[in-house]
Amino acid sequence: MASFVNKDEKEGVYRMAQSAKVEDKKLEAIAKAIQNLEFGEVHITIQDGVIVQINRLEKQRFPQKK
């Protein structure tokens, strides 16, 4: 049985696959920013529903002598 898929459907599937790869890379970047972060912040900037920037602020805290 032959499967008939038009060019637009193939391009749509290709774009979805590429988009999924981009999203996976963004999620990996977020996980990497959180990894080994003891004190600090991770800011994720979203514009029009899309992650456009990830900032990591790491703080070093030292015990206080009493």
C-alpha positions as CSV (number, residue, x, y, z in Angstrom):
1,M,0.0,0.0,0.0
2,A,1.5,3.3,-1.0
3,S,1.6,6.2,1.3
4,F,0.9,9.6,-0.2
5,V,2.4,12.6,1.7
6,N,2.6,15.9,0.1
7,K,5.5,18.3,0.2
8,D,3.9,20.7,2.7
9,E,3.3,17.8,5.1
10,K,6.9,16.7,4.9
11,E,8.2,20.2,5.5
12,G,5.8,20.5,8.4
13,V,7.1,17.3,10.0
14,Y,10.7,18.5,9.3
15,R,10.1,21.9,11.0
16,M,8.5,20.2,14.0
17,A,11.5,17.9,14.4
18,Q,13.9,20.8,14.1
19,S,11.8,22.8,16.7
20,A,11.9,19.8,19.0
21,K,15.7,19.7,18.7
22,V,15.9,23.4,19.5
23,E,13.6,22.9,22.6
24,D,15.7,20.0,23.8
25,K,18.8,22.2,23.5
26,K,17.1,24.9,25.5
27,L,16.1,22.4,28.2
28,E,19.6,21.0,28.3
29,A,20.9,24.6,28.8
30,I,18.5,25.2,31.7
31,A,19.5,21.9,33.3
32,K,23.2,22.8,32.9
33,A,22.6,26.2,34.5
34,I,21.0,24.6,37.5
35,Q,23.6,21.8,37.8
36,N,25.9,22.3,40.8
37,L,24.3,25.6,41.7
38,E,24.4,25.8,45.5
39,F,23.4,29.4,46.0
40,G,22.1,31.6,43.2
41,E,19.5,32.3,40.6
42,V,18.6,31.1,37.1
43,H,16.6,33.6,35.1
44,I,14.8,32.5,31.9
45,T,13.7,35.2,29.6
46,I,10.8,34.4,27.4
47,Q,9.6,36.6,24.5
48,D,6.4,35.8,22.6
49,G,6.3,32.3,24.2
50,V,9.8,31.4,23.2
51,I,12.9,31.1,25.5
52,V,15.3,33.7,24.2
53,Q,17.9,34.0,27.1
54,I,19.1,32.1,30.2
55,N,21.1,33.9,32.8
56,R,22.9,32.2,35.8
57,L,23.9,34.1,38.8
58,E,26.0,32.2,41.3
59,K,26.7,33.4,44.8
60,Q,29.4,32.2,47.1
61,R,28.6,32.3,50.8
62,F,31.1,32.0,53.5
63,P,30.4,31.0,57.1
64,Q,30.4,33.8,59.6
65,K,32.6,33.6,62.7
66,K,30.8,34.4,65.9
